[in-house]
Amino acid sequence: MSEKNFMTMLQAKWDEGKFVCVGLDSELSKIPESAERSNDERTLFNFNRRIIDATKDLVCAYKPNIAFFEAEPDIGVYALERIIKHIRRVAPYVPVILDAKRGDIGNTNLGYVRAAFDYLCANAVTVHPYLGQEAMKPFLDRADKGIFVLCRTSNPGAGEFQDLEVRSPVAAGAVHVVPTSENSTPLYQYVARQVANEWNANGNCALVVGAPYPEDLGKVRSIVGDMPILIPGVGFQQKDTPLEEQVRLVVTNGKNNQNQGMIINSSRGIIFASSGPDFAEAARRETQKLHDAITLALG
């Protein structure tokens, strides 16, 4: 396979012992003045360029969150395009996961697919499963791209739907919500099972499971085998828990049979580690700290 195949690129980074994903949640108002601020896309570009240049040898992936770019009319998406092109220049073997959380009816998804993969040239994208496998086919058909399906998200209210107990009759296609019983399973586990067993014909599927729920992460890992899992929520979202303990729980529950399989994401804790002129150096320091903690937890 070509090095531009997402799964091949990701596996190569794991083989190098790299599991950190830097989330480029580039909220414009938080970007330091020292990032060569201007009234056009250069502020977003220069900030992210310096973060990337400082961390590119430590990461397994970058994950720009499209919301922070779409929020800036006229300049944001162009800045994102430039940022991804910069990654291609300086770190051509580091994959880019576009955090877009897309998902709609099939022909609308064709537009999302073209935007993510053909215009922005991302290697992977996050999607939600609510419309089902048939609607997600335009994504799943892109065999060279990674399709990260939201499963157990890291936000505090995630359980409102994701913890609902469901039952899937053997002879029926419908899923029924039922009271908790021995014959039911939480919705997030059902999603994990469907993606692993039904959606992954091209071997390009992965899941998103939040770090604040390590026991649930372990349950998902037991369901999906060696499938990649993107694990957001390390660092800032659990700032009252020491980083080493966060990472220990994530690695214990998230690693696959090859002691790999994890994409451990930190966003604000890395890119906004400093608001001063040393922001890029601070980002590298925090990335190194997370990398070292993962290496230690893996033994």
Backbone torsions as a table, in degrees:
resi	resn	phi	psi	omega
1	MET	NA	153.6	176.6
2	SER	-68.0	153.2	175.7
3	GLU	-64.7	-13.4	179.2
4	LYS	-84.1	-5.0	172.0
5	ASN	-69.7	126.9	-173.0
6	PHE	-57.6	-49.5	-175.7
7	MET	-64.2	-35.0	177.1
8	THR	-66.7	-44.2	178.0
9	MET	-61.5	-44.2	-178.6
10	LEU	-64.4	-44.6	180.0
11	GLN	-60.4	-38.7	178.9
12	ALA	-62.0	-38.6	178.4
13	LYS	-69.4	-40.7	175.7
14	TRP	-60.6	-40.8	180.0
15	ASP	-64.0	-22.9	174.6
16	GLU	-84.6	-1.0	-178.5
17	GLY	80.5	26.1	-176.9
18	LYS	-112.3	125.9	-175.9
19	PHE	-132.4	-1.1	-178.0
20	VAL	-82.9	132.1	171.0
21	CYS	-113.9	125.9	177.4
22	VAL	-93.2	118.3	178.8
23	GLY	-84.5	118.9	-177.9
24	LEU	-90.0	70.3	178.1
25	ASP	-86.7	74.8	-164.2
26	SER	-85.6	72.8	178.4
27	GLU	-68.7	116.6	-169.0
28	LEU	-57.7	-39.6	-175.8
29	SER	-66.7	-19.1	-178.2
30	LYS	-95.8	-5.3	-177.6
31	ILE	-72.4	129.1	-176.5
32	PRO	-62.4	151.7	176.7
33	GLU	-59.4	-29.3	-177.7
34	SER	-71.9	-3.0	179.7
35	ALA	-87.7	32.0	177.6
36	GLU	54.9	54.7	-176.3
37	ARG	-62.1	143.5	178.0
38	SER	-150.6	-175.9	-178.9
39	ASN	-97.0	10.3	-180.0
40	ASP	-128.6	-161.5	-173.3
41	GLU	-69.2	-8.5	-174.9
42	ARG	-65.7	-30.0	178.0
43	THR	-61.8	-52.3	178.7
44	LEU	-62.2	-43.2	-178.0
45	PHE	-65.6	-49.8	-176.0
46	ASN	-63.4	-39.6	177.6
47	PHE	-60.3	-52.5	-177.8
48	ASN	-68.3	-35.8	177.4
49	ARG	-57.2	-44.6	-178.0
50	ARG	-70.3	-35.5	174.9
51	ILE	-62.2	-47.1	-178.6
52	ILE	-63.0	-47.3	-179.0
53	ASP	-60.2	-32.1	-177.3
54	ALA	-82.2	-18.4	-171.6
55	THR	-122.1	-4.6	-167.0
56	LYS	-60.4	-24.5	-179.5
57	ASP	-87.8	-1.0	-176.1
58	LEU	-110.9	-9.4	-166.6
59	VAL	-108.2	159.4	170.8
60	CYS	-101.6	-14.0	-179.3
61	ALA	-169.2	159.8	166.1
62	TYR	-114.8	146.1	-177.4
63	LYS	-132.1	85.0	174.1
64	PRO	-70.4	133.5	176.1
65	ASN	-92.1	114.8	-171.2
66	ILE	-64.1	-22.8	-177.5
67	ALA	-60.0	-38.5	-176.7
68	PHE	-73.4	-17.9	176.8
69	PHE	-92.7	-40.4	176.8
70	GLU	-64.9	-23.2	-178.9
71	ALA	-72.6	-10.3	-179.4
72	GLU	-112.1	93.3	-176.1
73	PRO	-55.8	143.0	174.4
74	ASP	76.8	-33.2	-173.9
75	ILE	-112.5	-25.6	-167.3
76	GLY	-66.5	-52.6	-176.6
77	VAL	-68.1	-35.1	175.7
78	TYR	-64.0	-40.1	176.6
79	ALA	-62.0	-42.2	179.2
80	LEU	-62.6	-41.8	176.6
81	GLU	-58.7	-44.3	179.4
82	ARG	-64.6	-38.8	-179.0
83	ILE	-64.4	-44.8	179.5
84	ILE	-65.5	-38.6	176.1
85	LYS	-62.9	-35.9	178.3
86	HIS	-66.0	-42.4	176.3
87	ILE	-58.2	-41.9	179.3
88	ARG	-60.2	-35.4	-178.2
89	ARG	-75.2	-48.2	-169.9
90	VAL	-95.9	-18.9	-179.2
91	ALA	-144.1	63.9	-170.5
92	PRO	-63.7	-16.5	-179.3
93	TYR	-102.3	8.0	175.6
94	VAL	-96.8	118.0	-178.0
95	PRO	-73.8	154.5	178.8
96	VAL	-112.7	122.1	176.2
97	ILE	-102.6	113.4	179.0
98	LEU	-81.7	114.1	-179.7
99	ASP	-85.6	91.2	-174.9
100	ALA	-120.1	-18.5	178.1
101	LYS	50.2	50.9	-177.9
102	ARG	-82.4	164.5	176.7
103	GLY	160.2	118.0	-177.5
104	ASP	-156.3	-167.0	175.3
105	ILE	-68.8	161.9	-168.1
106	GLY	-52.5	-50.6	-174.7
107	ASN	-71.2	-28.3	173.4
108	THR	-68.2	-38.1	177.9
109	ASN	-62.1	-28.7	176.1
110	LEU	-59.1	-38.9	177.3
111	GLY	-66.9	-42.4	177.7
112	TYR	-62.7	-40.2	179.8
113	VAL	-62.3	-47.3	-179.7
114	ARG	-62.4	-40.3	-179.5
115	ALA	-65.2	-45.4	-175.9
116	ALA	-71.3	-44.6	-169.3
117	PHE	-100.4	-34.9	-174.7
118	ASP	-96.4	-32.5	178.4
119	TYR	-91.2	-57.3	-178.0
120	LEU	-79.5	-20.4	176.7
121	CYS	64.6	36.9	172.6
122	ALA	-71.8	157.0	177.6
123	ASN	-92.0	-17.4	-177.7
124	ALA	-156.7	165.2	-179.1
125	VAL	-148.0	149.6	173.3
126	THR	-91.6	141.1	180.0
127	VAL	-137.3	160.9	172.8
128	HIS	-109.6	152.2	-169.2
129	PRO	-94.3	6.0	-165.1
130	TYR	-62.4	-29.7	-178.4
131	LEU	-87.1	-5.6	174.5
132	GLY	91.0	169.6	-173.3
133	GLN	-60.8	-42.8	-174.7
134	GLU	-61.2	-42.6	179.9
135	ALA	-68.0	-29.2	-176.4
136	MET	-86.2	4.2	-176.1
137	LYS	-56.3	-39.6	178.4
138	PRO	-57.4	-33.2	174.6
139	PHE	-74.4	-50.4	-174.2
140	LEU	-62.6	-28.3	-179.5
141	ASP	-71.6	-15.5	178.5
142	ARG	-82.9	83.2	-169.9
143	ALA	-64.0	-23.9	-178.6
144	ASP	-86.4	-4.3	-176.6
145	LYS	-108.4	155.7	174.7
146	GLY	-91.5	133.4	179.9
147	ILE	-116.0	105.8	-176.3
148	PHE	-96.6	112.4	-175.5
149	VAL	-95.0	127.3	176.5
150	LEU	-61.2	129.7	-176.2
151	CYS	-125.5	-66.8	178.1
152	ARG	-129.1	98.2	-170.6
153	THR	-81.6	165.4	-168.7
154	SER	-90.7	-4.2	-176.5
155	ASN	-75.3	153.4	-176.1
156	PRO	-59.5	-32.5	-178.1
157	GLY	-91.4	16.1	-174.0
158	ALA	-59.0	-31.1	-174.0
159	GLY	-73.3	-9.9	-177.0
160	GLU	-52.5	-44.0	175.3
161	PHE	-109.8	-37.4	-170.6
162	GLN	-67.8	-23.6	178.7
163	ASP	-92.5	-2.8	178.7
164	LEU	-58.6	134.7	178.6
165	GLU	-81.7	131.6	-178.8
166	VAL	-128.5	158.2	176.8
167	ARG	-130.9	133.9	178.4
168	SER	-114.9	106.1	-179.3
169	PRO	-60.7	143.4	-177.7
170	VAL	-59.3	-39.6	-172.8
171	ALA	-99.8	15.0	-177.2
172	ALA	-137.6	154.1	-179.2
173	GLY	-88.2	-15.6	-175.7
174	ALA	-78.1	152.5	173.2
175	VAL	-109.9	129.2	-176.7
176	HIS	-109.2	133.6	172.6
177	VAL	-79.1	129.3	-175.4
178	VAL	-134.6	161.1	171.9
179	PRO	-61.1	155.1	180.0
180	THR	-55.6	130.7	179.3
181	SER	-157.6	171.0	179.4
182	GLU	-67.3	-18.0	-176.4
183	ASN	-99.2	10.9	-179.0
184	SER	-120.4	169.9	-178.8
185	THR	-143.4	148.3	176.8
186	PRO	-61.9	147.7	-176.3
187	LEU	-56.6	-40.5	-177.7
188	TYR	-63.0	-33.3	177.5
189	GLN	-72.8	-34.5	175.8
190	TYR	-64.5	-41.7	176.5
191	VAL	-59.1	-46.8	-180.0
192	ALA	-58.1	-43.0	-178.4
193	ARG	-67.6	-42.7	179.7
194	GLN	-63.7	-45.1	-178.9
195	VAL	-62.9	-44.6	-178.1
196	ALA	-67.5	-39.6	-171.4
197	ASN	-96.7	-25.5	-172.7
198	GLU	-118.5	-31.1	-172.7
199	TRP	-92.7	-16.8	-163.3
200	ASN	-98.2	35.5	-178.0
201	ALA	-60.3	-31.2	-179.6
202	ASN	-93.4	3.5	179.6
203	GLY	64.1	27.1	-176.4
204	ASN	-116.9	11.9	-178.4
205	CYS	-92.7	151.7	175.1
206	ALA	-149.0	173.4	-177.7
207	LEU	-127.1	159.6	173.0
208	VAL	-113.1	120.7	178.9
209	VAL	-135.6	125.8	-173.0
210	GLY	-75.7	141.6	179.2
211	ALA	-61.8	-30.9	-179.5
212	PRO	-64.5	-6.2	-179.0
213	TYR	-122.9	67.4	-173.5
214	PRO	-63.0	-34.7	178.6
215	GLU	-65.3	-40.1	177.9
216	ASP	-67.2	-35.9	175.0
217	LEU	-59.0	-43.6	178.3
218	GLY	-63.3	-38.0	178.4
219	LYS	-66.4	-41.2	177.7
220	VAL	-64.4	-43.2	178.8
221	ARG	-58.5	-39.8	-179.4
222	SER	-66.8	-24.5	-179.9
223	ILE	-82.2	-41.4	-167.8
224	VAL	-99.6	-0.7	179.0
225	GLY	66.4	-129.3	-172.8
226	ASP	-89.6	6.9	-178.1
227	MET	-57.2	142.4	177.0
228	PRO	-62.8	142.9	175.5
229	ILE	-128.1	123.5	172.6
230	LEU	-85.7	125.1	-171.3
231	ILE	-120.7	92.0	176.0
232	PRO	-83.9	167.5	172.9
233	GLY	99.1	7.2	173.6
234	VAL	-81.3	139.2	176.1
235	GLY	94.1	-107.8	-169.6
236	PHE	-58.8	-40.9	-176.3
237	GLN	-70.6	-13.9	178.6
238	GLN	-129.9	45.2	-170.4
239	LYS	-65.7	-14.3	177.5
240	ASP	-85.5	-6.2	178.3
241	THR	-109.9	131.1	179.4
242	PRO	-54.4	141.2	-177.3
243	LEU	-56.4	-41.1	-177.9
244	GLU	-60.6	-37.2	179.2
245	GLU	-72.5	-41.0	175.0
246	GLN	-55.1	-48.9	-176.0
247	VAL	-67.2	-39.9	178.9
248	ARG	-58.1	-44.7	-179.7
249	LEU	-67.1	-40.5	179.1
250	VAL	-63.7	-47.7	-177.1
251	VAL	-66.8	-43.5	-179.9
252	THR	-58.1	-41.2	-175.7
253	ASN	-93.7	-20.9	-171.8
254	GLY	-102.2	-19.4	-176.5
255	LYS	-70.2	151.3	177.4
256	ASN	-95.7	-169.0	-175.0
257	ASN	-67.5	-16.0	177.7
258	GLN	-100.1	14.2	-174.5
259	ASN	58.0	33.9	179.4
260	GLN	-134.0	-146.0	173.1
261	GLY	82.9	-2.0	-173.9
262	MET	-111.3	139.7	169.4
263	ILE	-121.9	100.8	-170.5
264	ILE	-97.9	111.0	-169.8
265	ASN	-98.9	135.0	166.6
266	SER	-131.1	134.4	-176.9
267	SER	-112.5	-85.5	-175.5
268	ARG	-59.8	-35.1	-179.0
269	GLY	-63.3	-20.9	178.0
270	ILE	-100.8	-56.5	-168.8
271	ILE	-73.6	-23.7	177.2
272	PHE	-113.9	32.2	178.4
273	ALA	-64.6	-25.3	175.3
274	SER	-141.1	143.5	174.8
275	SER	-101.7	8.3	-179.0
276	GLY	-100.0	-172.0	-178.7
277	PRO	-66.4	-12.8	178.4
278	ASP	-92.4	20.9	-173.0
279	PHE	-58.4	-36.3	179.9
280	ALA	-70.0	-42.0	177.4
281	GLU	-63.7	-39.5	177.5
282	ALA	-65.2	-38.2	177.2
283	ALA	-62.5	-42.5	177.6
284	ARG	-63.2	-43.2	-179.8
285	ARG	-59.0	-44.3	-179.3
286	GLU	-70.5	-35.8	176.3
287	THR	-64.6	-43.9	177.6
288	GLN	-61.3	-41.0	-179.9
289	LYS	-62.0	-43.4	178.7
290	LEU	-67.8	-42.8	177.0
291	HIS	-57.7	-45.1	-178.7
292	ASP	-65.6	-39.2	179.1
293	ALA	-64.7	-38.2	177.4
294	ILE	-66.3	-45.7	-179.9
295	THR	-59.3	-43.5	178.5
296	LEU	-63.0	-44.0	-178.9
297	ALA	-65.4	-32.1	178.3
298	LEU	-75.3	-14.3	178.0
299	GLY	75.1	NA	NA
